[in-house]
Amino acid sequence: MLYRFNTGGPMGGGVVTDAAGGRQYVAVSSGSPSDFWVIGHSGSPTIVVFALPRR
């Protein structure tokens, strides 16, 4: 494990990475729009973006 962060809900989707301006960014989705799929673990749907340090 390189990094741990509480997103406030379950990880509900994939991970996207991109680079801009010499930095790499990693975006993940958290939360669930419905209790149908994740019973008891809902949360507001949120996109969390992390920026990696510049090289």
DOZA-47312 format. One record per atom (N, C-alpha, C): residue number from 1; residue in one letter; chain; atom name; x, y, z. Coordinates in nm, 2 decimals, decimal comma. Last residue first. Layout:
# DOZA-47312
NODE resi resn chain name     xx     yy     zz
NODE  NUM    A     A   CA      X      Y      Z
...
This chain:
# DOZA-47312
NODE resi resn chain name     xx     yy     zz
NODE   55    R     A    N   0,79   1,56  -1,08
NODE   55    R     A   CA   0,92   1,49  -1,09
NODE   55    R     A    C   1,03   1,60  -1,11
NODE   54    R     A    N   0,54   1,64  -0,85
NODE   54    R     A   CA   0,61   1,67  -0,97
NODE   54    R     A    C   0,74   1,60  -0,96
NODE   53    P     A    N   0,32   1,40  -0,69
NODE   53    P     A   CA   0,42   1,50  -0,68
NODE   53    P     A    C   0,49   1,52  -0,82
NODE   52    L     A    N  -0,02   1,36  -0,81
NODE   52    L     A   CA   0,11   1,31  -0,77
NODE   52    L     A    C   0,21   1,42  -0,77
NODE   51    A     A    N  -0,33   1,44  -0,69
NODE   51    A     A   CA  -0,22   1,49  -0,78
NODE   51    A     A    C  -0,09   1,43  -0,72
NODE   50    F     A    N  -0,66   1,30  -0,70
NODE   50    F     A   CA  -0,53   1,31  -0,63
NODE   50    F     A    C  -0,42   1,35  -0,73
NODE   49    V     A    N  -1,00   1,34  -0,67
NODE   49    V     A   CA  -0,88   1,35  -0,76
NODE   49    V     A    C  -0,76   1,38  -0,67
NODE   48    V     A    N  -1,31   1,19  -0,65
NODE   48    V     A   CA  -1,19   1,23  -0,57
NODE   48    V     A    C  -1,07   1,23  -0,66
NODE   47    I     A    N  -1,64   1,23  -0,69
NODE   47    I     A   CA  -1,52   1,20  -0,76
NODE   47    I     A    C  -1,41   1,27  -0,68
NODE   46    T     A    N  -1,93   1,08  -0,53
NODE   46    T     A   CA  -1,82   1,18  -0,53
NODE   46    T     A    C  -1,71   1,14  -0,62
NODE   45    P     A    N  -2,25   1,02  -0,42
NODE   45    P     A   CA  -2,15   1,00  -0,52
NODE   45    P     A    C  -2,05   1,11  -0,53
NODE   44    S     A    N  -2,29   0,98  -0,07
NODE   44    S     A   CA  -2,30   1,07  -0,18
NODE   44    S     A    C  -2,20   1,04  -0,29
NODE   43    G     A    N  -2,36   0,65   0,02
NODE   43    G     A   CA  -2,28   0,77   0,04
NODE   43    G     A    C  -2,30   0,86  -0,08
NODE   42    S     A    N  -2,41   0,32   0,16
NODE   42    S     A   CA  -2,44   0,43   0,07
NODE   42    S     A    C  -2,35   0,55   0,10
NODE   41    H     A    N  -2,42   0,06   0,27
NODE   41    H     A   CA  -2,29   0,13   0,25
NODE   41    H     A    C  -2,31   0,24   0,15
NODE   40    G     A    N  -2,65  -0,08   0,28
NODE   40    G     A   CA  -2,59  -0,04   0,41
NODE   40    G     A    C  -2,46   0,04   0,39
NODE   39    I     A    N  -2,59  -0,24  -0,02
NODE   39    I     A   CA  -2,68  -0,23   0,09
NODE   39    I     A    C  -2,61  -0,19   0,22
NODE   38    V     A    N  -2,53  -0,15  -0,31
NODE   38    V     A   CA  -2,44  -0,15  -0,19
NODE   38    V     A    C  -2,52  -0,13  -0,07
NODE   37    W     A    N  -2,74  -0,15  -0,49
NODE   37    W     A   CA  -2,62  -0,23  -0,52
NODE   37    W     A    C  -2,53  -0,25  -0,39
NODE   36    F     A    N  -2,94   0,00  -0,37
NODE   36    F     A   CA  -2,98  -0,12  -0,44
NODE   36    F     A    C  -2,85  -0,21  -0,45
NODE   35    D     A    N  -2,90   0,25  -0,28
NODE   35    D     A   CA  -2,87   0,14  -0,18
NODE   35    D     A    C  -2,90   0,01  -0,25
NODE   34    S     A    N  -2,73   0,47  -0,51
NODE   34    S     A   CA  -2,85   0,39  -0,47
NODE   34    S     A    C  -2,81   0,28  -0,37
NODE   33    P     A    N  -2,49   0,58  -0,57
NODE   33    P     A   CA  -2,61   0,66  -0,59
NODE   33    P     A    C  -2,74   0,59  -0,55
NODE   32    S     A    N  -2,23   0,57  -0,34
NODE   32    S     A   CA  -2,32   0,49  -0,42
NODE   32    S     A    C  -2,45   0,57  -0,45
NODE   31    G     A    N  -1,87   0,63  -0,31
NODE   31    G     A   CA  -2,01   0,65  -0,28
NODE   31    G     A    C  -2,10   0,56  -0,37
NODE   30    S     A    N  -1,63   0,75  -0,56
NODE   30    S     A   CA  -1,67   0,70  -0,42
NODE   30    S     A    C  -1,82   0,72  -0,40
NODE   29    S     A    N  -1,39   0,72  -0,81
NODE   29    S     A   CA  -1,53   0,75  -0,77
NODE   29    S     A    C  -1,56   0,68  -0,64
NODE   28    V     A    N  -1,08   0,88  -0,87
NODE   28    V     A   CA  -1,16   0,76  -0,84
NODE   28    V     A    C  -1,30   0,81  -0,80
NODE   27    A     A    N  -0,79   0,99  -1,05
NODE   27    A     A   CA  -0,93   1,02  -1,01
NODE   27    A     A    C  -1,00   0,88  -0,98
NODE   26    V     A    N  -0,48   1,12  -1,05
NODE   26    V     A   CA  -0,55   0,99  -1,04
NODE   26    V     A    C  -0,69   1,03  -0,98
NODE   25    Y     A    N  -0,24   1,29  -1,25
NODE   25    Y     A   CA  -0,36   1,29  -1,16
NODE   25    Y     A    C  -0,42   1,16  -1,17
NODE   24    Q     A    N   0,09   1,42  -1,28
NODE   24    Q     A   CA   0,00   1,31  -1,30
NODE   24    Q     A    C  -0,11   1,32  -1,20
NODE   23    R     A    N   0,23   1,71  -1,43
NODE   23    R     A   CA   0,18   1,64  -1,31
NODE   23    R     A    C   0,09   1,52  -1,35
NODE   22    G     A    N   0,28   1,86  -1,65
NODE   22    G     A   CA   0,39   1,80  -1,59
NODE   22    G     A    C   0,35   1,72  -1,46
NODE   21    G     A    N   0,03   1,95  -1,75
NODE   21    G     A   CA   0,12   2,04  -1,69
NODE   21    G     A    C   0,24   1,98  -1,61
NODE   20    A     A    N  -0,12   1,64  -1,69
NODE   20    A     A   CA  -0,13   1,77  -1,74
NODE   20    A     A    C  -0,04   1,86  -1,67
NODE   19    A     A    N  -0,23   1,30  -1,73
NODE   19    A     A   CA  -0,12   1,40  -1,70
NODE   19    A     A    C  -0,15   1,53  -1,76
NODE   18    D     A    N  -0,44   1,06  -1,56
NODE   18    D     A   CA  -0,41   1,15  -1,67
NODE   18    D     A    C  -0,29   1,24  -1,63
NODE   17    T     A    N  -0,65   0,78  -1,48
NODE   17    T     A   CA  -0,53   0,86  -1,46
NODE   17    T     A    C  -0,50   0,94  -1,58
NODE   16    V     A    N  -0,92   0,64  -1,30
NODE   16    V     A   CA  -0,87   0,71  -1,42
NODE   16    V     A    C  -0,74   0,79  -1,39
NODE   15    V     A    N  -1,08   0,36  -1,18
NODE   15    V     A   CA  -0,98   0,46  -1,16
NODE   15    V     A    C  -0,93   0,51  -1,29
NODE   14    G     A    N  -1,43   0,28  -1,14
NODE   14    G     A   CA  -1,30   0,26  -1,18
NODE   14    G     A    C  -1,20   0,37  -1,14
NODE   13    G     A    N  -1,65   0,27  -0,85
NODE   13    G     A   CA  -1,62   0,26  -0,99
NODE   13    G     A    C  -1,47   0,24  -1,02
NODE   12    G     A    N  -1,69   0,30  -0,58
NODE   12    G     A   CA  -1,80   0,26  -0,66
NODE   12    G     A    C  -1,77   0,25  -0,81
NODE   11    M     A    N  -1,57   0,25  -0,27
NODE   11    M     A   CA  -1,52   0,28  -0,40
NODE   11    M     A    C  -1,62   0,22  -0,50
NODE   10    P     A    N  -1,79   0,38  -0,01
NODE   10    P     A   CA  -1,72   0,27  -0,08
NODE   10    P     A    C  -1,67   0,31  -0,22
NODE    9    G     A    N  -1,70   0,69   0,16
NODE    9    G     A   CA  -1,79   0,59   0,11
NODE    9    G     A    C  -1,72   0,48   0,03
NODE    8    G     A    N  -1,50   0,86   0,24
NODE    8    G     A   CA  -1,63   0,88   0,29
NODE    8    G     A    C  -1,74   0,78   0,24
NODE    7    T     A    N  -1,24   0,81   0,17
NODE    7    T     A   CA  -1,32   0,89   0,07
NODE    7    T     A    C  -1,46   0,91   0,12
NODE    6    N     A    N  -0,95   0,82   0,33
NODE    6    N     A   CA  -1,09   0,79   0,36
NODE    6    N     A    C  -1,18   0,88   0,27
NODE    5    F     A    N  -0,66   0,68   0,20
NODE    5    F     A   CA  -0,74   0,80   0,22
NODE    5    F     A    C  -0,89   0,76   0,23
NODE    4    R     A    N  -0,32   0,57   0,17
NODE    4    R     A   CA  -0,46   0,54   0,22
NODE    4    R     A    C  -0,53   0,67   0,25
NODE    3    Y     A    N  -0,06   0,45  -0,03
NODE    3    Y     A   CA  -0,13   0,57   0,02
NODE    3    Y     A    C  -0,27   0,52   0,06
NODE    2    L     A    N   0,06   0,22  -0,09
NODE    2    L     A   CA   0,14   0,34  -0,10
NODE    2    L     A    C   0,07   0,46  -0,03
NODE    1    M     A    N   0,08  -0,12   0,00
NODE    1    M     A   CA   0,00   0,00   0,00
NODE    1    M     A    C   0,09   0,12   0,00
